[in-house]
């Protein structure tokens, strides 16, 4: 699956139709973002079962604000629409692959239970 552009209009669909969603928040003027783009694209090729999307922070202010983005690039990973990873900065391809391996192996019943307990 190729990297897709995520906007306010298609974000809900991306989340509801995919088990794992990886979002990169970026801007064209951001040098670290440009360095991370090939890593992100290659990871999408190696992980075709995962939805990879980019959010242009200059064009998608409502999504940026809703996500609380203050630094870019920021990577967010969701599993079953639950945020399971968030970090600003660059990752190497091997780090991203290992992270996705860990996300695939999460016990989502336990994650949901922990999330529910934390909300109380």
C-alpha positions as CSV (number, residue, x, y, z in Angstrom):
1,X,0.0,0.0,0.0
2,X,1.3,3.4,-0.9
3,X,1.5,6.4,1.4
4,X,-1.7,8.3,1.3
5,X,-2.5,12.0,2.0
6,X,-4.7,12.3,5.1
7,X,-7.0,15.2,5.5
8,X,-9.8,16.2,7.8
9,X,-12.2,14.8,5.2
10,X,-10.7,11.2,5.1
11,X,-9.2,10.8,8.6
12,X,-12.2,9.0,10.1
13,X,-12.4,6.6,7.1
14,X,-8.7,5.8,7.4
15,X,-9.1,5.1,11.1
16,X,-12.3,3.0,10.8
17,X,-11.2,0.9,7.8
18,X,-7.7,-0.1,9.0
19,X,-6.4,-2.0,12.0
20,X,-3.1,-0.1,12.1
21,X,-2.7,3.5,11.0
22,X,0.6,5.3,10.9
23,X,0.5,9.0,10.5
24,X,3.4,11.3,9.8
25,X,2.8,15.0,10.5
26,X,5.1,17.1,8.3
27,X,5.7,20.3,6.4
28,X,7.5,21.0,3.1
29,X,9.8,23.5,4.7
30,X,10.9,21.0,7.4
31,X,14.4,19.6,6.7
32,X,14.0,16.6,9.1
33,X,10.7,15.8,7.5
34,X,12.3,15.6,4.1
35,X,14.9,13.3,5.5
36,X,12.2,11.0,7.1
37,X,10.0,10.9,3.9
38,X,12.1,8.1,2.2
39,X,12.2,6.1,5.4
40,X,8.4,6.4,5.8
41,X,7.8,5.5,2.1
42,X,10.1,2.4,2.3
43,X,8.4,1.2,5.5
44,X,5.0,1.5,3.7
45,X,6.3,-0.9,1.0
46,X,7.7,-3.4,3.6
47,X,4.4,-3.3,5.6
48,X,1.6,-3.5,3.1
49,X,-0.9,-4.5,5.8
50,X,-0.5,-1.1,7.5
51,X,-2.1,2.2,6.4
52,X,0.6,4.9,6.1
53,X,-0.6,8.5,5.8
54,X,0.9,11.9,5.8
55,X,-0.7,15.0,7.3
56,X,0.6,18.3,5.9
57,X,0.7,20.6,8.9
58,X,0.4,23.7,6.7
59,X,-2.8,22.5,5.1
60,X,-4.5,20.5,7.8
61,X,-4.6,22.9,10.8
62,X,-7.7,21.3,12.4
63,X,-6.0,17.9,12.4
64,X,-2.8,19.4,13.7
65,X,-4.7,21.1,16.5
66,X,-6.7,18.1,17.4
67,X,-3.6,15.9,17.6
68,X,-1.7,18.5,19.7
69,X,1.2,18.6,17.3
70,X,4.0,21.0,18.4
71,X,7.0,19.6,16.7
72,X,7.5,18.0,13.3
73,X,8.0,15.4,12.1
74,X,5.7,13.7,14.5
75,X,4.8,10.0,14.1
76,X,1.6,8.7,15.5
77,X,0.5,5.0,15.4
78,X,-3.0,3.8,16.1
79,X,-4.2,0.3,16.5
80,X,-8.0,-0.2,16.4
81,X,-8.3,3.6,16.5
82,X,-6.4,3.7,19.8
83,X,-3.2,5.8,19.9
84,X,-0.4,3.4,20.9
85,X,2.6,5.4,19.9
86,X,3.5,9.1,19.5
87,X,6.9,10.6,19.1
88,X,8.4,13.7,17.5
89,X,11.7,13.3,15.6
90,X,13.3,10.9,13.2
91,X,13.3,7.1,13.2
92,X,15.5,4.8,11.2
93,X,13.7,2.2,9.0
94,X,14.7,-0.7,11.3
95,X,13.3,1.2,14.3
96,X,10.0,1.8,12.5
97,X,9.8,-1.9,11.4
98,X,10.5,-3.0,15.0
99,X,7.9,-0.6,16.3
100,X,5.3,-1.9,13.9
101,X,6.2,-5.5,15.0
102,X,5.5,-4.5,18.6
103,X,2.2,-2.8,17.6
104,X,1.1,-5.9,15.7
105,X,1.8,-8.0,18.9
106,X,-0.1,-5.8,21.3
107,X,-2.8,-7.4,23.3
108,X,-5.6,-5.0,22.4
109,X,-8.0,-6.5,25.0
110,X,-5.4,-5.5,27.6
111,X,-4.8,-2.1,26.0
112,X,-8.5,-1.3,26.0
113,X,-8.9,-2.5,29.6
114,X,-6.0,-0.3,30.6
115,X,-7.4,2.6,28.7
116,X,-10.8,2.2,30.4
117,X,-9.2,2.0,33.8
118,X,-7.2,5.2,33.2
119,X,-10.3,7.1,32.2
120,X,-12.0,6.4,35.5
